[in-house]
Amino acid sequence: MSPSEKIDRAKIVPTILTEKHDLSGFSCTNEDINDFIHNEARDFQNERLGISYVCMYADRIVGFVTLSMADLKKERMGSEDKLQIGKENYPALQIGQLATCKDLESRGIGTFLCDFSLGMAYKLFEKVGCRFLVLNAKEDVIGVYEQYGFKLLPDQKKRREPVMFLNIFSKKQTETLKD
Ligand SMILES: CC(C)(COP(=O)(O)OP(=O)(O)OC[C@H]1O[C@@H](n2cnc3c(N)ncnc32)[C@H](O)[C@@H]1OP(=O)(O)O)[C@@H](O)C(=O)NCCC(=O)NCCS
């Protein structure tokens, strides 16, 4: 595979992390995330604080993400993004520890992980009630998420990992119009 070649999305298989997965060979460019993946992910999952998914590609783990429930405070949002309904906290799905293995960056795995998380949010959107995807962005990858459609909450400059959100209803409408 040449360095710029996109990975074949049809061959990426996302699956819930189990005891059978060997995470020792997985490494992304962020050491905090590597530490979580290697030392904390299983405990988080056992306590149901976050369910982790690994992306398998030809028997290799190439991507990782942890999903959990969250809420988004209306008062922290810009007026253009607030919903016109009397609810102070909006239900949301939190993306955490999203990571691509170092040697396969920029081949579409990060986008696949966002699409996978959005797909999960749609299921909650239909069956439970979930309006936003949220995440705490590492500073150097804010652009990756903006490109995907996430927005920064206002007044986040002092935060090390600013909150970003995506209104999945708008994203759904946009995708539907594209189809
Ligand atoms: C952030 C990360 C998951 C992106 O994964 P990836 O597999 O390289 O993402 P993709 O290949 O799908 O790239 C998505 C787009 O963002 C761009 N991009 C990738 N890394 C980027 C970066 N660091 N800064 C700006 N843009 C970037 C790509 O060029 C691509 O744009 P394109 O579709 O126009 O080509 C990966 O860099 C990573 O694992 N980083 C370390 C862990 C981390 O910081 N995670 C974020 C936690 S908030």
The ligand as an ORCA input file, in Angstrom:
! r2SCAN-3c Opt
* xyz 0 1
  C      -6.698     12.520     14.726
  C      -6.569     11.167     14.047
  C      -7.499     10.178     14.696
  C      -6.923     11.336     12.571
  O      -6.922     10.035     12.015
  P      -6.617      9.735     10.488
  O      -6.845      8.295     10.285
  O      -5.281     10.260     10.123
  O      -7.773     10.604      9.809
  P      -8.222     10.601      8.280
  O      -7.201      9.887      7.446
  O      -9.611     10.131      8.208
  O      -8.127     12.139      7.955
  C      -9.228     13.000      8.085
  C      -8.904     14.316      7.454
  O      -8.172     15.108      8.373
  C      -6.890     15.452      7.850
  N      -5.927     15.301      8.954
  C      -5.439     14.157      9.462
  N      -4.621     14.425     10.524
  C      -4.621     15.775     10.647
  C      -3.996     16.689     11.554
  N      -3.205     16.268     12.544
  N      -4.268     18.013     11.402
  C      -5.062     18.468     10.422
  N      -5.687     17.653      9.529
  C      -5.456     16.334      9.648
  C      -6.623     14.448      6.742
  O      -5.763     14.989      5.767
  C      -8.024     14.181      6.223
  O      -8.422     15.181      5.306
  P      -8.888     14.751      3.836
  O     -10.122     13.890      4.030
  O      -9.164     16.066      3.180
  O      -7.756     13.999      3.261
  C      -5.093     10.651     14.110
  O      -4.248     11.680     13.661
  C      -4.661     10.232     15.498
  O      -4.844      9.084     15.899
  N      -4.037     11.153     16.263
  C      -3.559     10.809     17.590
  C      -4.687     10.649     18.571
  C      -5.500     11.919     18.692
  O      -4.969     13.014     18.858
  N      -6.823     11.736     18.643
  C      -7.769     12.823     18.734
  C      -8.372     12.839     20.079
  S      -9.400     14.285     20.266
*
